[in-house]
Amino acid sequence: MQGKISLTPQDILEKDFKIDTRGYRLKEVDQFLDEIIGDYEQFYQIIQNLEKEKEAHIKEIMNLKQELRNVKMSIDIAKGSEKEVTNMDILRRISNLEKIVYGKEEKEEEE
């Protein structure tokens, strides 16, 4: 920012113009420069505030990116430990349940 702005409010305030016999009215020039200085100070303050805000947003973005990486890693870990249930798994479970249920019934009938 500092390299792009060549004048400071103080530079404008201290600027002296050469007085010519047919020059501008000194009072009007001073009033106009006072307005410019006021605006310039406001612009400078706005720029500083925006720079601070930008830095805060950059920090927040970095924190959110880190949090996102952590969540993705947690999801990957959870997916890795979780088994996919396939049709074959379901058929095995049903078969085991049938053996348990029908196996008990056959034993009861034999007694």
C-alpha positions in Angstrom: 0.0 0.0 0.0 2.7 2.4 0.9 4.5 2.1 -2.5 1.3 2.9 -4.4 0.4 6.2 -2.6 2.9 8.9 -3.2 1.4 11.6 -1.0 0.5 11.7 2.7 -1.9 14.1 4.2 1.1 15.9 5.7 2.7 16.2 2.3 -0.4 18.0 1.0 -0.6 20.2 4.1 3.0 21.3 3.8 3.0 21.9 0.0 4.0 25.5 -0.8 3.1 27.0 -4.2 5.1 29.8 -5.8 3.2 33.0 -5.7 2.8 34.7 -9.0 1.4 38.1 -9.7 -1.5 36.6 -11.6 -1.8 33.4 -9.5 -4.7 31.9 -7.7 -6.2 33.3 -4.6 -4.2 31.8 -1.8 -7.2 31.4 0.5 -9.2 29.4 -2.0 -6.2 27.1 -2.7 -5.8 26.6 1.1 -9.5 25.8 1.6 -9.4 23.3 -1.3 -6.3 21.7 -0.1 -7.8 21.4 3.4 -10.7 19.5 1.9 -8.3 17.2 0.0 -6.4 16.6 3.2 -9.6 15.6 5.0 -10.6 13.2 2.3 -7.1 11.8 2.0 -7.0 11.1 5.7 -10.4 9.3 5.5 -9.2 7.2 2.5 -6.0 6.4 4.4 -8.0 5.3 7.4 -10.3 3.2 5.3 -7.4 1.5 3.6 -5.8 0.7 7.0 -9.1 -0.7 8.3 -9.5 -2.8 5.2 -6.0 -4.1 5.5 -6.6 -5.2 9.1 -9.9 -6.8 8.1 -8.2 -8.6 5.2 -5.6 -10.0 7.6 -8.3 -11.2 9.9 -10.1 -12.9 7.0 -6.9 -14.6 5.9 -6.3 -16.0 9.4 -10.0 -17.2 9.5 -9.6 -18.8 6.1 -6.4 -20.6 7.2 -8.2 -21.9 10.3 -11.2 -23.1 8.3 -8.9 -24.8 5.8 -7.1 -26.6 8.6 -10.5 -27.6 10.2 -11.7 -28.9 6.8 -8.5 -31.0 6.4 -9.0 -32.4 9.9 -12.7 -33.3 9.2 -11.7 -34.9 5.9 -9.1 -37.0 7.6 -11.6 -38.0 10.3 -14.1 -39.0 7.6 -11.4 -41.1 5.8 -10.5 -42.8 9.0 -14.1 -43.5 9.8 -14.7 -44.9 6.3 -11.6 -47.1 6.6 -12.8 -48.7 9.8 -16.4 -49.1 8.6 -17.1 -52.3 6.6 -19.4 -52.2 3.7 -22.4 -54.4 4.0 -22.9 -56.5 0.9 -25.6 -58.8 -0.2 -23.3 -61.7 0.6 -22.9 -60.5 4.2 -26.7 -60.3 4.6 -27.2 -63.8 3.2 -24.6 -65.1 5.6 -26.3 -63.4 8.5 -29.7 -64.9 7.4 -28.2 -68.3 7.1 -26.7 -68.1 10.6 -30.0 -67.0 12.0 -31.8 -69.8 10.2 -29.3 -72.3 11.6 -29.9 -71.0 15.1 -33.7 -70.9 14.8 -34.1 -74.2 13.0 -31.3 -75.9 14.8 -33.1 -75.3 18.1 -36.4 -76.5 16.7 -34.8 -79.8 15.5 -33.2 -80.3 18.9 -36.5 -79.7 20.7 -38.3 -82.1 18.4 -35.6 -84.8 19.0 -36.1 -84.6 22.7 
